[in-house]
Amino acid sequence: MTAHARRQDVPEGLASALRREPWAEELGVEYLELGPGLCRVALSMTISFLAPAPPGARLVAEARERRHGRRAGFYDVTVTTHAGAAVATVHCVAHRVGSP
């Protein structure tokens, strides 16, 4: 997580746990913005690879909630290079766990 992340929105214990996730460290994941929310479990996910990312490129993923109900939410994710070139799109249907 960087200084750009809004730490006041995320409990420090959760932010700390995210920073220590082995897969995130290995992949170099950097949380630019974190916010409060519910745990979600993917029911289905479709990934469309649009173009290869150049070696060493910094990738940025931006997710948008399209709709949510009591049990399911629908999300679209766009992955671009730091320069803005489209790399992939993801459509996800997720089961909502917990209460708002």
C-alpha positions in Angstrom: 0.0 0.0 0.0 1.4 3.4 -0.9 0.9 6.9 0.5 -1.8 7.3 -2.1 -4.0 4.7 -0.4 -6.7 6.1 1.9 -5.6 4.3 5.1 -8.3 6.0 7.2 -11.0 4.0 5.3 -9.4 0.6 6.1 -8.7 -0.8 9.5 -4.9 -0.9 10.1 -5.0 -4.6 10.9 -6.5 -5.3 7.5 -4.2 -3.0 5.7 -1.2 -4.7 7.4 -2.5 -8.2 6.5 -2.8 -7.1 2.8 0.7 -5.8 2.8 2.0 -9.1 4.1 0.1 -11.4 1.7 2.8 -13.6 0.1 1.2 -13.7 -3.4 0.9 -9.9 -3.4 4.6 -9.5 -2.4 5.7 -12.1 -5.0 3.7 -10.4 -7.8 4.6 -6.9 -6.7 1.0 -5.9 -6.1 0.7 -2.3 -4.8 -2.6 -1.2 -3.3 -3.1 2.4 -4.5 -6.5 2.8 -3.0 -8.4 0.7 -0.4 -11.8 1.2 1.0 -14.3 -0.5 3.3 -16.4 -3.3 1.8 -17.7 -6.8 2.0 -15.9 -10.0 1.4 -16.7 -11.3 -2.1 -16.3 -14.8 -3.5 -16.2 -15.1 -7.3 -19.0 -17.3 -8.9 -17.7 -16.8 -12.4 -15.0 -14.8 -14.1 -14.3 -14.1 -17.7 -10.9 -12.7 -18.7 -10.3 -11.2 -22.1 -6.6 -10.7 -22.9 -6.4 -7.7 -25.3 -2.7 -7.2 -25.8 0.6 -8.4 -24.2 2.1 -6.1 -21.5 5.7 -5.0 -22.3 8.3 -6.7 -20.0 8.6 -4.8 -16.7 5.4 -2.8 -17.4 3.5 -1.5 -14.3 -0.1 -2.7 -14.6 -3.1 -0.9 -13.2 -6.4 -2.7 -12.5 -9.5 -0.6 -12.0 -12.8 -2.3 -10.9 -16.3 -0.9 -11.3 -19.4 -2.3 -9.6 -22.1 -2.5 -12.3 -24.9 -3.8 -10.1 -25.4 -5.6 -6.8 -28.3 -7.3 -5.1 -28.7 -9.1 -1.8 -26.7 -12.1 -2.9 -24.7 -11.3 -6.0 -22.7 -8.4 -7.5 -21.5 -7.8 -11.0 -18.1 -6.2 -11.6 -16.0 -5.1 -14.6 -12.3 -4.7 -14.3 -10.0 -3.0 -16.8 -6.3 -3.7 -16.7 -4.0 -1.2 -18.4 -0.3 -0.3 -18.5 0.7 2.6 -16.4 0.8 4.6 -19.7 -2.9 3.7 -20.3 -2.7 1.0 -23.0 -5.4 -1.7 -22.5 -4.1 -5.1 -21.6 -7.2 -7.1 -20.4 -10.8 -6.8 -19.3 -12.5 -9.0 -16.7 -16.2 -9.5 -16.0 -16.9 -11.1 -12.6 -20.0 -12.3 -10.9 -19.4 -12.5 -7.1 -21.4 -13.8 -4.2 -21.8 -11.3 -1.4 -20.7 -12.6 2.1 -21.6 -10.6 5.1 -23.9 -7.6 5.5 -23.5 -4.1 4.2 
